[in-house]
Amino acid sequence: MSQSPAPVREPADPDAAEHEILELERFLPYRLSVVSNHISQTIADAYAERFGISITEWRVLAVLGRYPELSATGVAERTAMDKVAVSRAVARLLKTGMIEREIHDSDRRRSVLRLSAAGYRVYDKVAPMALDYERRLLAGFTSAERATLACLLDRLDEASKP
């Protein structure tokens, strides 16, 4: 369902014609952000309502469910989330008992995180919900379109890296 762009208004400043116009509603980074926010918020609402966790907390749980025994820095790297946001989510998840922290054997300064039994109980309920949501989101796409979308997202990800 595509919305038509808002009508273009003439600038109040007569010198504005000298400035390049950024059509935000067609600007790829903005569009990706809006779509991502809509999808994330829909999922976050379901997680918050059923499990009392935020999207950031869910992402930490999801990463640790896939990659056990990561440091908080490792979680931040895998999720491309801000270290401060990850640190806050980790603190909340430790407090609620969904994750555990252990000092790494070979480097006493490094701690690793893993899901607790309570964390796995939530993960084992939320992961299927997330996968079902993804299936419904992509239901209108052919398998070729899904493959193309995945390829294009991979290419955009690579192109966006410094």
C-alpha positions, 0 to 999 in steps of 0.5 A: 500500500503506497502513499502518494507524496504530499503536494510540494509547496512553494518555499516562503524564501525566494532564495530557497530555489538555490538549495537542493531539495531533499524529498525525505519521503523518497530518501532511502535511509529515511524510508528504511528507518521508517519501515524498520521502526514500524516493524520493530514497534509492532513486534515490540508491542507484542513482546512488551505486552506478553513478556514485559521486555523492550525491543532492545532487550529482545535483541539481546536475548535473540543474539544470546540465543543464537550466539551464547557466551558473548560479551556485551561488546560482542552483543553490541557489534552483532546487533549494531546497537549503541553500547549504552543501550546494550548495557542498559538492556543487559542490566535489566535482563540480569536484574530480571534473571533472564541472562547470566554473567560469568567471568571468562576463564582465560581473561578475568577482565572479560565477562560473558553473557548467556541466557538463563533458564528463564531467558530461554523460556522467553526466547523459546516463546518469542522466537516463533512469534518473530518468525511467524511475524516475518512470514506474514510480513513477506507473505505477499512476496514470491520466493524470487522477490524474497531472495532479491530483497535479501540480496539487496539488503545485504548489498546495502549493508555492505555499501553502508559500512565505512 
